[in-house]
Amino acid sequence: MSSSTNAATALVEPAAPVAEGEAAAKIEGKSPWRLGIERLRRDRAAMISLGIIVAIVLMAIFAPVIAAIVGHGPNQQFTAPIGQTAEGQPVGPSSTFWFGTDTVGRDVLVRIAYGARISLIVGLVATVLTVAIGAIVGLASAYFGGLTDSILARVMDWLLAVPFLLLAISLVSVIGPGLSVLIIVIGFLGWASVGRIVRGQVLSIREKEYVEAARSLGAGPWRIMFIDILPNVIAPIIVYTSLLIPVTIVAEASLSFLGVGIPPPTADWGQMIADSQSVYQYGAWWYLVFPSLALLITTLAFNIFGDSVRDAFDPRGDQLFV
Amino acid sequence: MSASTAATPPVDATDADVLLRVENVVKHFPVQSGKLFNRDPAVVHAVDGVSLSVRRGETVGLVGETGCGKSTLARCIVRLHDLTSGRVIFDGDDISTLPPRQMRPYRREMQMIFQDPYGSLNPRRRVGSIIGDPFAIHKTASGQERKRRVQEVMELVGLNPEHFNRFPAEFSGGQRQRIGVARALAFRPKLIVCDEPVSALDVSIQAQIINLLADLQSELGLTYIFIAHDLSVVRHVSNSVAVMYLGKVTEHAPVEQLWNHPRHPYTDALLSAVPLPDPNKSAQRERIILVGDVPSPIVPPSGCRFHPRCPKARQDCVDRDPELVPRLSDGPDHLAACHFPVEDGEDISKARPSLATEDRIIEPGLLGGA
């Protein structure tokens, strides 16, 4: 297996005696980053969950292709007798509608595919925003210390103390729903936990001699923060990012479920789950089950992948070497 | 020399030979005990009025026990710490209060080598980028030019320039210290402050680094402040040696003068602790055993700070802080801060202080609260 040969070379390489010229040039140290990726590649759970994530991403990207194959648009309504029963109820899975139809006769499969776009966009963009704000605030808070730290740390405490859903619902209802509003609200309410993690790490790193060395060379605070300190806290940041994505996806679905997410008729998983409640009691199980499964599989895949990322980049004990 | 200038170092204050002058530097650290409502925080008297001068091309050794303030003094000199008071005059300019931006040109002229070859190199950055930092920070060279200059410096300190792309973790302690030296040398500074550069290394590696530093000094005309607690190392590398105790310089003299004619009882005690390679001589020698521990720098003793442990202490030592001036018949470059300096040939291992015992005890509570 190729991975086992990788492991062997990784162990031997740094210790190999250095020859002159060409041979020396070929022997190049692996960055902690490379080592982490190699550990990740040997993790079967990580690779399976990554495969599922890729499949979901492809489904989102090629949602129009899925729509073309089954011949139904995401907002195309099919009334009785095609997409609805004579009583106006949704129809179940069939060769025409693989996952059945919803309350107004739209194809659930096509809407799940389109809904993946919203979940992934919000999940990724809001997470990146969250982590970016959290990392910068955490860095600045810990590095500058003093009054800056006191203020920023209190802001973080305040954000962590406020119930997320309550504040998000009130903010969205004041600003008005929309994709970018959703991303910004989730991002601004979620950074405190990242900020706290980064702050704690930076507090210990800023006392290291190499930070002093950079200061004695005349480096300014921003250079020290981003070039000397940030690379040393990037591992926990990456780990936290990968674990935050599913949380963000669920947060988006929750807001949409509560009716303050993406405005209709845009397809969205949370909204579909909310919508399905009105027909579930009449036997339309498919409308509840398939969007829920989509949400479950997506968050589960991201969670398992996130766990593997943590194992790979934050190694403890025997996992230190590839 | 008049009494008012007595505390200044042995050379003329305006002497062009003097690269660095430290005048009455004081550094106090507040003790963090409950930030809120702490009106009168206690302070650690890390450095308490130190004056030194360093001539161009020379090495000044700085010795003392752990916690005596030598590292703090080093960090004050390169302005890693802001001074509580006092002045640091580098190459004729007072740099002690310069804001960071105006400090930058001086940072190219004075560099520091750190004690811990592991902690002082960023584990996430490649060696080339670490040594190239000075060029990047001062924007003097980039791209291929920077790489060329970095490899030049690596060669200078005896590193293989091919190892440019490696991480610090791939080097041994001695090689890592060479990386630290290379980084300090990048700009060919005038002054290098070495903060215990060899104390974390094996003895055989220590010799390599010391020889490297000596070679670089003669090659590049460097001036060193060399901090160490290994007296043999200091004797080997230094032109003059300053002994520190509890934030103050107790004695400052040319190295052989200090070794042969120590004036301060503390210096005498320190030197008597240096192991002698000859077992016969070693057995004959009387070691001066100091009693007690170093007092707390938060509440330093009155008068001479050494008086609670000094075998020659008298009432004067408790009452008056001795000045750092030439004692007995010493020349102007041998300074000692002692009211009752040790005479040549005097054996103080048998001396007993003429003090009431109560005066010598800092914390009576420790002895059962008499």
Interface residues (C-beta under 8 A of the other chain):
Chain A: P14 V18 G21 A24 A25 E28 G29 S31 P32 K208 E209 Y210 E212 A213 A214 R215 S216 L217 G218 A219 G220 R223 I227 D228 P231 N232 I234
Chain B: R75 V78 L80 P100 M103 R104 R107 R108 Q111 M112 F114 Q115 D116 G119 S120 L121 N122 P123 R124 R125 R126 I130 D133 P134 I137 H138 N160 E162 H163 N165 R166 F167 A169 E170 G180 R183
